[in-house]
């Protein structure tokens, strides 16, 4: 369902200067459709941006009838801990500190954090390189994009 919603709203949002980042649907008697957006010009997302995108998305969801019955629509910024969803997200945030959770463990671990150093392609698809600072040394990890369950930009204090 999330992919269908992204597919339906992406082109109109792009034409209006926004990009959808994530879609979450939280069930219940009146489900909540939560969509995070970013501005294409890189400026912070304002309340006016959220209202404008909300109006556009609402029309599309009503016409496409993805959700039967009443629902609430929430449009917001992805925030400081922006999720990394597409390969292009990883490329865009190279040099930033990120947190990554994997489907399959590497060296007995599923969760890693460190500096995103590069993204490359090999025969098996995209590979994300993460430099993790350990107590005495830095270790560069090679993570298959397909093994990444979720990732986000990490806030550094």
C-alpha positions, 0 to 999 in steps of 0.5 A: 500500500505504501508503494502505491501511495508513493507512486500516486503522489510522487509526480504531482509533489515533484511538480509542486517542488516537493519529494515524498520521503516516507509513507506510514499507515497506522491502522485503527478504526480511522487510520492515519496516513503519515507522509514525510516530504522534503523541498526540492530546493533544499530549504527547510519544510515549513508549516505552509509547505505541509498544508500545501502538500496536504491539500494536494495529497488529500485530493489524490488519495480521495480520487484513488480511494486507497483507503476505504472509509475515513482517515487522517492525513498528516504531512510533515518534515522528516526531521533531524533524523531523516530516514535514508530510503533510496540509494540516492538518499545514501549518496546525498548524505555521504559524509554524514553520520548515520545509523543503520539496522540490517536484516542479516547480522554481520559479525554478530551485529545488526545495528551500526553507526558511523560516517557514511563514506561512499556508495558504490555499485557492484554485480550484486547491486548497491553497496554502502560504506560506513566508517565506524569509530571503535575505541582504538581504530576506525573500521570501514564496513561494506554493507549491501544496500539490500541488507539494510532494514532501515537507516537514518541520519544521526544527530551529532551533538 
